Amino acid sequence: MGPMARRWDAIVVGAGPGGSTAAYDLASAGADVLLLDRARFPRDKPCGGGVLVSALRMLPYSLDPVTERTIHAFRVRYKRRWEFEHRYPEPLAIMTQRSRLDAYMAEQATARGADLRDASPVRRIEGGTVTLANGDAHESEAIIAADGANGVVRRSLGLPRLRGAVALEGNADRAAQPAGARWSDAVGLELGSMPGGYGWVFPKGDHCNVGLGGFPAAAPTLRDELSSYASCESFDGASLTELRGHHLPLRDPDSALVSGRVVFVGDAAGLIDPLSGEGIGNAIRSGQLAAEAALELLSGRASDLSAYRDRVEAEIEPELRVARQLQALFHQYPWPYVQLLRRSDRFWTAFCRIVRGESSYTQFQSRLGPAKVLVDAAASFAERRGLRAADWQTDS
């Protein structure tokens, strides 16, 4: 007979932005919450470390203590040749490091009463019982899976792996490389070279994160492409440190958000923005929605967690749907998109308003008026022509 399971109101697996947000909201409402993470904190994760202002607006606390740079400009390069820069009077994003961000957000959750247990990998989930690698068992009616793209919860429940993009990143020391000085309050984007993706330069306190991503079919070339792109931005590609690859999960509209007592949030649900590759905003918002559904179940106002699925499909999925269309359109026809971004103040302002959370993809689409029909048709054609099965093929 196994050990007696400790009972909790809710168990959150994964203490990234989505999991810690869910734990924060649950604990703030008086719930008895267990927050688990497989790694010892603080721990780093492969991630550019950018948090858009749209995501900052969702949080009930400031991220100033872990902010290393505040971004006011985008420097865009096209096919590793010419570049242009656009600035905006208000902040567009902050730059941080996941080791600092995740530890800080977990601290906010524990300050509200959540019980954080790091270095506690989950072995399996059966029904409402979570068994850890050390044999400890914990039970709850509400389990929030926030354990990322390759999490144990999805595997334990026998759910298929989410498809997605691949990325490779490394760090360039700002002091050792002269190019670092030009990246103070601007991020760099390299468009038109990587099928299904883009390159980036994200400035941090003492280094720049340089990376690129795209379709999984491009994985074998990522290292050479990263070195080439870094050199294009005047970094020494051979001197990049802490090279790390990672999977960017993208949700299919019919993939599971709820499975019995389990809900999936953030990367575990594939809620990354397919156009930008940004995932922290939707991780935070889905964590909030998961906490709402769990609290309704705990209070007896709901008999299951299906409200979470309904809310994600009503609020987040429409944004993902438009982003998928724009992603297909952009990656088939990058030149017109780049020219709009370069020459149209209205387009740049619309982009910034989305980044700042003052507008959205669906609102942008609705403002197209009659042109929406043409854009939808072009996007549909681009999806059929460009997003071939071979592009998404992986070894797993």
C-alpha positions in Angstrom: 0.0 0.0 0.0 1.3 3.4 -0.9 1.6 6.4 1.4 -1.5 8.3 2.4 -2.0 11.3 0.1 -2.0 14.8 1.6 -5.1 16.6 0.5 -5.0 20.1 -1.0 -7.6 22.5 -2.5 -5.4 22.8 -5.6 -2.1 21.5 -6.9 -0.1 23.5 -9.4 2.6 21.6 -11.3 5.2 24.0 -12.6 6.3 27.3 -11.0 6.7 29.4 -14.1 4.7 32.5 -14.8 1.4 30.6 -15.5 1.7 28.3 -12.5 2.8 31.0 -10.1 0.0 33.3 -11.3 -2.6 30.5 -10.7 -1.1 29.8 -7.2 -1.1 33.5 -6.4 -4.8 33.9 -7.2 -5.8 30.7 -5.5 -3.9 31.5 -2.3 -5.2 35.0 -2.3 -8.7 33.6 -2.2 -7.9 31.5 0.8 -7.3 28.1 -1.0 -4.8 25.6 0.3 -2.4 25.4 -2.6 0.6 23.2 -3.4 3.0 24.7 -6.0 5.5 22.2 -7.3 8.5 22.5 -9.6 11.0 19.9 -10.7 14.0 22.3 -10.4 15.7 23.9 -7.5 15.0 27.6 -7.4 16.3 29.9 -8.7 16.6 28.1 -12.0 17.0 29.4 -15.5 14.9 28.3 -18.6 15.5 28.8 -22.3 13.5 31.9 -23.1 14.3 35.3 -24.5 13.1 36.9 -21.2 10.9 39.6 -22.7 7.7 40.5 -21.0 5.3 42.7 -23.1 3.5 45.6 -21.4 0.3 43.8 -22.3 1.4 41.0 -19.9 2.5 43.5 -17.2 -1.0 45.0 -17.1 -2.4 41.6 -16.1 -0.3 41.3 -12.9 -1.5 42.6 -9.5 2.1 43.5 -8.7 5.1 45.2 -10.4 8.0 43.4 -12.0 10.3 46.4 -11.4 12.5 44.4 -9.0 13.5 42.0 -11.7 13.5 44.4 -14.7 16.9 44.8 -16.4 15.9 46.8 -19.4 12.9 48.8 -20.5 12.2 48.7 -24.3 11.0 51.7 -26.3 12.2 50.7 -29.8 12.3 47.8 -32.3 15.2 47.6 -34.7 14.1 45.4 -37.6 16.5 43.8 -40.1 15.3 42.2 -43.3 17.1 39.1 -44.6 20.2 40.1 -42.8 20.7 43.1 -45.0 19.2 46.6 -44.4 17.6 47.6 -41.2 15.3 50.3 -39.8 14.3 51.4 -36.3 11.0 52.6 -34.9 10.6 54.2 -31.5 7.5 54.6 -29.3 7.1 57.2 -26.5 5.7 54.6 -24.0 7.4 51.4 -22.9 6.7 48.4 -25.0 8.3 45.6 -23.0 10.7 44.9 -20.2 13.6 42.5 -20.3 14.5 40.2 -17.5 15.9 36.7 -17.0 13.8 33.7 -16.3 15.9 32.7 -13.3 14.9 36.0 -11.7 11.4 36.3 -13.0 10.2 32.9 -12.0 11.7 33.0 -8.6 10.2 36.4 -8.0 6.7 35.4 -9.2 6.9 32.2 -7.0 7.8 34.4 -4.0 4.7 36.5 -4.6 2.6 33.3 -4.6 4.2 32.0 -1.4 3.7 35.4 0.3 0.0 34.9 -0.3 0.1 31.5 1.3 1.0 29.0 -1.4 3.3 26.1 -0.4 6.2 26.1 -2.9 8.2 22.9 -3.1 11.0 23.1 -5.6 13.3 20.2 -6.5 10.1 18.1 -6.5 9.7 16.4 -9.8 6.4 14.7 -10.5 6.5 11.0 -11.3 2.9 10.4 -12.4 -0.7 11.6 -12.1 -3.6 9.2 -11.6 -7.0 10.7 -11.2 -6.6 13.4 -8.7 -3.4 12.0 -7.1 0.0 13.5 -7.9 2.9 11.2 -7.0 6.4 12.8 -6.7 9.7 11.1 -7.6 10.4 10.6 -3.9 7.2 8.7 -3.4 5.2 11.5 -1.7 1.5 11.6 -2.8 -0.7 14.6 -2.9 -4.4 14.8 -3.9 -6.8 17.4 -5.1 -9.9 18.0 -7.1 -8.1 20.6 -9.2 -4.7 20.1 -10.7 -3.2 22.9 -12.8 -0.6 21.7 -15.3 1.9 24.5 -15.9 4.9 22.3 -16.5 5.8 23.5 -20.0 6.0 22.2 -23.5 7.4 18.8 -22.5 5.7 18.4 -19.2 5.2 15.1 -17.3 1.5 15.8 -16.8 0.6 15.6 -20.5 2.7 12.4 -20.8 1.3 10.9 -17.7 -2.3 11.4 -19.1 -1.3 9.8 -22.4 -2.0 13.0 -24.4 -0.1 13.7 -27.6 2.8 16.0 -27.7 2.0 19.4 -29.0 3.5 20.4 -32.4 5.5 23.6 -32.5 8.5 25.6 -33.6 12.1 25.2 -32.5 14.5 27.8 -31.3 18.2 28.2 -30.4 19.6 31.0 -28.3 22.9 32.1 -26.7 24.3 35.0 -24.7 26.7 37.7 -25.8 28.6 39.6 -23.1 27.8 43.3 -23.5 31.1 44.5 -22.1 33.3 42.2 -24.2 31.5 42.8 -27.5 31.3 46.4 -28.8 27.9 45.6 -30.5 26.3 45.3 -27.1 26.4 49.1 -26.5 23.9 49.8 -29.2 21.3 47.6 -27.5 20.1 49.6 -24.5 16.4 50.2 -24.9 15.8 48.5 -28.3 15.2 44.9 -29.3 16.3 43.5 -32.6 14.1 41.4 -35.0 15.5 39.7 -38.1 12.7 38.9 -40.5 12.5 37.0 -43.8 15.3 34.6 -43.3 14.0 31.8 -41.1 11.1 29.8 -42.4 8.3 30.0 -39.9 10.2 32.3 -37.5 12.6 35.1 -36.9 15.8 36.1 -35.2 16.1 38.4 -32.2 18.4 40.4 -30.0 17.1 41.0 -26.4 19.3 43.2 -24.3 19.7 42.4 -20.6 21.7 44.0 -17.8 25.2 42.6 -18.6 24.5 40.6 -21.8 22.4 40.3 -24.9 20.3 37.3 -25.6 20.7 36.4 -29.3 18.5 33.7 -30.9 16.4 32.5 -33.7 13.6 30.1 -34.3 11.4 28.6 -37.0 9.8 25.4 -38.3 11.1 22.2 -36.8 12.4 21.2 -40.2 15.0 24.0 -39.8 16.5 22.4 -36.6 19.6 21.0 -38.3 20.7 24.4 -39.5 19.9 26.4 -36.4 23.5 26.5 -35.0 25.0 27.8 -38.2 22.1 30.2 -38.8 22.5 31.6 -35.3 26.2 32.2 -35.8 25.6 33.9 -39.1 22.9 36.1 -37.6 24.9 37.0 -34.6 27.8 38.1 -36.9 25.3 40.1 -38.9 24.5 42.1 -35.8 28.3 42.6 -35.1 28.5 40.0 -32.3 31.1 37.2 -32.4 28.9 34.2 -33.2 31.6 31.8 -32.1 31.8 33.5 -28.6 28.1 33.1 -27.7 27.7 31.3 -24.4 25.0 29.1 -22.8 23.7 27.9 -26.1 20.3 26.3 -25.6 17.6 24.9 -27.8 14.0 24.6 -27.0 10.6 23.7 -28.3 7.8 26.3 -28.7 4.5 24.5 -28.5 1.6 25.7 -30.6 -1.9 24.7 -29.9 -4.1 23.0 -32.4 -7.7 24.3 -31.9 -9.0 20.9 -30.8 -6.1 20.0 -28.4 -7.1 19.3 -24.8 -7.3 22.1 -22.3 -9.1 20.1 -19.6 -8.7 16.4 -18.9 -10.7 15.2 -15.9 -9.3 17.0 -12.8 -6.5 18.6 -14.8 -6.3 21.9 -16.7 -3.4 22.9 -18.9 -2.1 26.5 -18.9 0.6 28.4 -20.7 3.1 26.4 -22.7 1.6 23.1 -21.4 -1.6 24.1 -23.3 0.3 25.4 -26.4 -0.9 29.0 -25.8 2.2 30.6 -27.3 1.4 33.4 -29.8 2.1 31.8 -33.2 3.1 35.1 -34.8 5.4 36.5 -32.2 6.5 33.4 -30.3 5.7 35.2 -27.0 4.2 33.0 -24.3 4.4 34.8 -21.0 1.3 36.9 -21.5 -1.0 34.0 -22.3 0.7 31.9 -19.5 -0.3 34.6 -17.0 -3.8 35.0 -18.4 -4.5 31.3 -18.6 -3.2 30.9 -15.0 -5.8 33.4 -13.9 -8.6 31.7 -15.8 -7.5 28.3 -14.3 -7.6 29.7 -10.8 -11.1 31.1 -11.5 -12.4 27.7 -12.6 -10.7 25.9 -9.7 -12.3 28.4 -7.2 -15.7 27.8 -8.7 -15.3 24.1 -8.3 -14.1 24.4 -4.7 -17.0 26.7 -3.8 -19.6 24.3 -5.3 -20.6 26.8 -8.0 -19.3 24.4 -10.6 -19.2 20.6 -10.8 -16.1 20.3 -12.9 -13.4 22.4 -14.5 -14.9 22.8 -18.0 -15.5 26.5 -17.4 -11.7 26.9 -18.0 -11.9 25.5 -21.4 -14.9 27.7 -22.3 -13.1 30.8 -21.1 -9.9 30.1 -23.0 -11.8 29.3 -26.2 -13.8 32.5 -25.8 -11.0 34.9 -24.8 -7.6 33.5 -25.9 -8.4 31.2 -28.8 -9.8 34.0 -31.0 -6.6 35.9 -30.6 -4.6 32.8 -31.5 -6.7 32.2 -34.5 -6.0 35.6 -36.0 -2.3 35.3 -35.0 -2.2 32.0 -37.0 -3.6 33.7 -40.0 -1.1 36.6 -39.7 1.7 34.2 -39.2 0.9 32.3 -42.3 0.5 35.5 -44.3 3.7 37.0 -43.0 5.9 34.0 -43.5 4.7 33.5 -47.1 4.9 37.2 -48.0 7.3 38.9 -45.6 8.2 41.8 -47.9 4.8 43.6 -47.8 4.6 43.1 -44.1 8.1 44.6 -43.5 7.3 47.5 -45.8 4.1 48.2 -43.9 6.0 48.2 -40.6 8.7 50.4 -42.1 6.7 53.0 -43.9 3.2 53.1 -42.3 2.9 55.1 -39.0 -0.6 53.7 -38.6 0.6 50.1 -38.9 3.5 50.7 -36.4 1.1 52.4 -34.0 -1.3 49.5 -34.3 1.5 47.1 -33.6 2.6 49.0 -30.5 -1.0 49.2 -29.2 -1.3 45.4 -29.4 2.1 45.0 -27.7 1.0 47.3 -24.9 -2.4 45.6 -24.4 -4.3 48.6 -25.6 -5.7 46.7 -28.6 -5.7 43.1 -29.8 -5.3 41.0 -32.9 -9.1 40.6 -33.2 -9.6 44.4 -32.8 -7.0 45.0 -35.5 -8.7 42.5 -37.8 -12.1 44.1 -37.2 -10.7 47.5 -38.2 -9.7 46.3 -41.6 -13.3 46.7 -42.8 -13.9 45.3 -46.3 -10.2 44.5 -46.7 -10.7 41.8 -44.1 -12.1 39.5 -46.7 -9.0 39.9 -48.9 -6.7 39.4 -45.9 -8.6 36.3 -44.8 -8.5 34.8 -48.3 -4.7 35.5 -48.6 -4.1 34.1 -45.2 -6.0 30.9 -46.0 -4.1 30.5 -49.2 -0.8 31.1 -47.4 -1.7 28.5 -44.8 -2.5 25.9 -47.5 0.6 26.8 -49.5 3.2 27.5 -46.8 2.4 25.4 -43.7 3.2 22.0 -45.2 3.3 18.9 -43.0 7.0 18.6 -43.7 7.7 22.0 -42.1 6.3 20.7 -38.8 7.9 17.3 -38.9 9.9 16.4 -35.8 11.8 13.3 -34.7 9.4 12.8 -31.8 
